C-alpha cells in the first residue's frame, strides 16, 4: 500500500509526476492486491471532479486502474484508490 495524504501539493509538477510514476511502477511490480491511496491535490495533471478525467489520468499517465474516486472543492482535492491494471 502506497499512501499520499496532502504532501503532493507542496511539490513542483515535475517532482509530483516523478513520484507518482515511481509509485505506479512499484504497484506494477508488486503484489496484485497492492494499491495507491491518496488524498491530495494533483494539479496541474488532474483538476476535475469528473471520474472520466481521473480514469484518463490514472489509466493513461500512470498505467493504473482507478478503483475508487471522489473529490472535494470541485476537484481541487482528489480522493483516489488505484492499483495495477487487471491481467497485466
C-alpha angles and dihedrals in degrees: 000000000000114000129192119181119177095322102103090065089073096053128090114250093255092050091045091050092048093050093049091048090051091050091049090050090052090053092048091054097040139072114315090241093055114120145187114226120187142172103184151107111275098184131170090026099046123016101148131099089214115115091214091058089050091048089051093050099044094038099039108032098030103026092231133131112240107225102174132010138177133154141206129210096016094307099318089119120038124203107196142164117192139164143177114305114264115259096021 
